[in-house]
Amino acid sequence: IFYLCSIPCVRKRKQSAKMPELSAAEKDFLRRKHEQTSKLRAEYLKQISNPHRHATGEGGTLFDAGLARFQAMRVSNYEHFRPTGVAFRAGFFAVILPIAVYAWALKSERDGREQKYRTGQVAYKDRQFKFI
């Protein structure tokens, strides 16, 4: 915190120039969100550091409903998947297109090199791969 306070005012002006001013409603929303997050964090730390937790029979981990929902969503993602144009494009551009472009580049480079070998433009001693 001390380091952040010792930053010259010039940097503060640059940051304020980049960030727009927030309205009162937005500030209030962010303040309430921060308070709720702080409350949840304090409750989590209170429960996780309870030395008598083993007496409740829950074991050493703390049940987190949000994490459980996330894991359930990840498991059932395949069951709820619907093929759409966006999903097709994402798969095409992320998987199929790069493989096809790479295969085409390899084939054209090798065909060009083979053509040079067959027409005698490259001597045998200058070839990259030789049997001798």
C-alpha positions as CSV (number, residue, x, y, z in Angstrom):
1,I,0.0,0.0,0.0
2,F,2.9,2.4,0.8
3,Y,4.3,1.9,-2.7
4,L,0.9,2.8,-4.3
5,C,0.7,5.9,-2.1
6,S,4.2,7.0,-3.2
7,I,3.4,7.1,-6.9
8,P,3.7,10.6,-8.3
9,C,0.6,12.6,-9.1
10,V,1.4,12.4,-12.8
11,R,0.5,8.7,-12.9
12,K,-2.7,9.4,-11.0
13,R,-3.7,11.9,-13.6
14,K,-3.0,9.5,-16.4
15,Q,-5.1,6.8,-14.8
16,S,-8.0,9.2,-14.2
17,A,-7.8,10.4,-17.8
18,K,-8.2,6.8,-19.0
19,M,-11.0,5.8,-16.6
20,P,-14.4,7.5,-16.9
21,E,-16.1,9.0,-13.9
22,L,-18.7,6.8,-12.3
23,S,-22.2,7.9,-11.5
24,A,-23.5,7.8,-7.9
25,A,-25.6,4.7,-8.7
26,E,-22.5,2.9,-10.1
27,K,-20.4,3.9,-7.1
28,D,-23.2,2.7,-4.8
29,F,-23.4,-0.6,-6.7
30,L,-19.7,-1.2,-6.5
31,R,-19.6,-0.3,-2.8
32,R,-22.4,-2.8,-2.0
33,K,-20.7,-5.5,-4.1
34,H,-17.5,-4.9,-2.3
35,E,-19.2,-5.1,1.1
36,Q,-21.0,-8.4,0.1
37,T,-17.7,-9.9,-1.1
38,S,-15.9,-8.8,2.1
39,K,-18.7,-10.4,4.1
40,L,-18.5,-13.7,2.2
41,R,-14.8,-13.7,2.5
42,A,-14.9,-13.2,6.2
43,E,-17.4,-16.0,6.6
44,Y,-15.3,-18.3,4.5
45,L,-12.2,-17.5,6.5
46,K,-14.1,-18.0,9.8
47,Q,-15.4,-21.4,8.7
48,I,-12.2,-22.7,7.1
49,S,-10.1,-21.7,10.2
50,N,-12.5,-23.3,12.7
51,P,-10.4,-25.7,14.8
52,H,-13.5,-27.7,15.8
53,R,-14.6,-28.4,12.3
54,H,-13.9,-32.1,12.5
55,A,-16.7,-32.4,15.1
56,T,-19.3,-31.5,12.4
57,G,-18.4,-34.5,10.4
58,E,-17.7,-32.4,7.2
59,G,-14.1,-33.3,7.0
60,G,-11.3,-31.0,6.1
61,T,-12.9,-29.2,3.1
62,L,-15.5,-26.5,3.1
63,F,-18.5,-27.0,0.8
64,D,-18.8,-24.2,-1.7
65,A,-22.2,-24.1,-3.5
66,G,-20.8,-22.0,-6.3
67,L,-17.9,-24.4,-7.0
68,A,-20.3,-27.3,-6.9
69,R,-22.6,-25.6,-9.5
70,F,-19.6,-24.9,-11.7
71,Q,-18.4,-28.5,-11.5
72,A,-21.9,-29.8,-12.3
73,M,-22.1,-27.5,-15.3
74,R,-18.7,-28.7,-16.6
75,V,-19.8,-32.4,-16.3
76,S,-23.2,-31.8,-18.0
77,N,-21.8,-29.5,-20.7
78,Y,-21.9,-32.2,-23.4
79,E,-25.5,-33.0,-22.6
80,H,-26.6,-29.4,-23.1
81,F,-24.4,-28.6,-26.1
82,R,-26.2,-27.4,-29.2
83,P,-24.3,-27.2,-32.5
84,T,-24.7,-23.7,-33.8
85,G,-22.9,-21.6,-36.4
86,V,-20.8,-19.9,-33.8
87,A,-19.7,-23.3,-32.3
88,F,-18.9,-24.5,-35.9
89,R,-16.8,-21.5,-36.7
90,A,-14.9,-21.6,-33.4
91,G,-14.0,-25.3,-34.0
92,F,-13.2,-24.7,-37.7
93,F,-10.9,-21.7,-37.1
94,A,-9.3,-23.1,-34.0
95,V,-8.8,-26.7,-35.1
96,I,-9.5,-27.6,-38.8
97,L,-8.2,-24.5,-40.6
98,P,-4.7,-24.4,-38.9
99,I,-4.2,-28.1,-39.6
100,A,-5.3,-27.7,-43.3
101,V,-3.1,-24.6,-43.8
102,Y,-0.1,-26.4,-42.2
103,A,-0.6,-29.5,-44.4
104,W,-0.9,-27.4,-47.5
105,A,2.3,-25.4,-46.7
106,L,4.2,-28.7,-46.1
107,K,2.9,-30.3,-49.3
108,S,3.7,-27.2,-51.5
109,E,7.2,-26.8,-49.9
110,R,8.0,-30.5,-50.4
111,D,6.7,-30.6,-53.9
112,G,8.8,-27.5,-54.8
113,R,11.9,-29.1,-53.4
114,E,11.2,-32.4,-55.2
115,Q,10.7,-30.5,-58.4
116,K,14.2,-28.8,-58.0
117,Y,15.7,-32.2,-57.2
118,R,14.2,-33.9,-60.3
119,T,15.1,-31.1,-62.7
120,G,18.7,-31.0,-61.5
121,Q,18.7,-27.5,-60.0
122,V,20.1,-28.9,-56.7
123,A,23.2,-31.1,-56.7
124,Y,23.1,-34.4,-54.8
125,K,25.8,-33.2,-52.4
126,D,23.7,-30.1,-51.5
127,R,20.5,-32.0,-50.7
128,Q,19.3,-31.9,-47.1
129,F,18.5,-35.6,-46.8
130,K,20.9,-38.1,-48.5
131,F,21.2,-41.9,-48.3
132,I,25.0,-41.7,-48.2
